[in-house]
Amino acid sequence: MAGKQTGGYHGKSDPGAQISRADATMKLARMPDGSPEIFYTLQGEGRNTGRPSVFIRSSLCNLHCRWCDTDYTWNWEGTDFVHESGRKYRREEQILDCTIEEICDEVSRFPCINYVLTGGEPLIQEKAWSDLMELLPGHFEIETNGTLLPSEPFLQRIDQINVSPKLKNSGIEASLRSKPDVLRSLAATGKADFKFVVGSAEDFDEIQTLSGSAEIPAAHIFLMPKANSVAELEANQGFVAELAQEHGLNYSDRLHLRLFGAKRGV
């Protein structure tokens, strides 16, 4: 990649506090070569589709969607979670403990300061992300499933919240995945977009009910075809695009899937 990013860490009045934050650790997804899953690419979904971004993928999730495309962050051997692939992962092979300082050093390799905090469910490690944002200058987006409400300091620091509420098609019981009060609070920040994975007309009926109860403005709703391959994306895109147009909602493509296929680190 291009040369080293300028800017470095924020200057702080309390050097001891800065060192403490830099030494904090996070559990990141681990690439097959042993490196953390931190990569420079184009944002593939939602409002900022096509925007150059550095993705930082954390491990661990509080949900277990049967079609999840990052199930290596939670679908461990010995668990009873069901995934449509039938696969399982060894936990110790998929998680890498990294300090905040190590993450800052890694992202400094890229000519970009738009950061996407993703997972898994990144808000499980909210405190560590807050420490990272304090030390690293830039624009920050977070991708979350909408079941956890961040603290006010976190909400003040984050620039964009990309919420992906899970529907019945995820295979998760409603009591775990459906949190209208959390969605309502996120919508009230004015920073949140809500991306829904659509595979059927029944999915859209559920979206209408949930978005109504959570008071989500239409301008912040994105419909995205359910797809883990280009063929599946192309099979579903027309139906979902028609729904978006008919109801005055946004359509989200999966640009990274078209460009790179279903691969990690892209």
NORQUI-V851104 format. One record per pair of residues at least 6 apart in sequence whose C-alpha atoms are under 6 Angstrom apart, sorted by sequence separation. I is the first residue (numbers start at 1). J is the second residue. D is the distance in whole Angstrom. If there is no record, write none. Layout:
{{I;J;D} {I;J;D}}
This chain:
{{30;36;5} {31;37;6} {43;49;5} {227;233;5} {244;250;6} {29;36;6} {30;37;6} {43;50;5} {244;251;6} {29;37;5} {42;50;5} {43;51;5} {42;51;5} {42;52;4} {241;251;6} {41;52;6} {42;53;6} {77;88;5} {166;177;6} {225;236;6} {41;53;6} {76;88;6} {77;89;5} {225;237;6} {40;53;6} {60;73;5} {61;74;6} {75;88;6} {76;89;5} {77;90;6} {40;54;4} {59;73;5} {60;74;5} {76;90;6} {39;54;6} {76;91;5} {39;55;5} {66;82;6} {38;55;6} {66;83;4} {67;84;6} {146;163;6} {38;56;5} {66;84;5} {140;158;6} {141;159;6} {145;163;6} {140;159;5} {141;160;5} {142;161;5} {143;162;5} {144;163;5} {145;164;5} {146;165;5} {37;57;6} {141;161;6} {142;162;6} {143;163;6} {145;165;5} {121;144;6} {114;138;6} {116;140;6} {118;142;6} {113;138;5} {114;139;5} {115;140;5} {116;141;5} {117;142;5} {118;143;5} {116;142;6} {194;220;6} {198;224;6} {193;220;5} {194;221;5} {195;222;5} {196;223;5} {197;224;5} {198;225;5} {199;226;5} {29;57;6} {194;222;6} {195;223;6} {196;224;6} {197;225;6} {198;226;5} {221;249;6} {222;250;5} {223;251;5} {224;252;5} {230;258;6} {28;57;6} {29;58;5} {187;216;6} {197;226;5} {222;251;5} {223;252;6} {28;58;4} {29;59;5} {161;191;6} {162;192;6} {163;193;6} {164;194;6} {184;214;5} {222;252;6} {27;58;6} {28;59;5} {160;191;5} {161;192;4} {162;193;5} {163;194;5} {164;195;5} {183;214;6} {218;249;6} {27;59;6} {100;132;6} {147;179;6} {164;196;6} {149;182;6} {180;214;5} {146;183;6} {73;120;5} {61;120;5} {55;115;6} {59;119;6} {60;120;5} {61;121;5} {53;114;5} {54;115;5} {55;116;5} {56;117;5} {57;118;5} {58;119;5} {59;120;5} {53;115;6} {57;119;5} {30;94;5} {58;122;6} {29;94;6} {30;95;5} {29;95;5} {30;96;5} {28;95;6} {28;96;5} {27;96;6} {27;97;5} {26;97;6} {26;98;5} {25;98;5} {25;99;4} {24;99;5} {25;100;6} {23;99;5} {24;100;6} {22;100;5} {22;101;5} {5;108;5} {4;108;6} {66;170;6} {4;109;5} {65;170;5} {66;171;6} {5;111;5} {2;111;6} {21;131;5} {10;135;5} {9;135;5} {9;136;5} {46;252;5} {45;252;6} {45;253;6} {45;254;5} {44;254;5} {44;255;4} {44;256;5} {41;266;6} {39;265;6}}
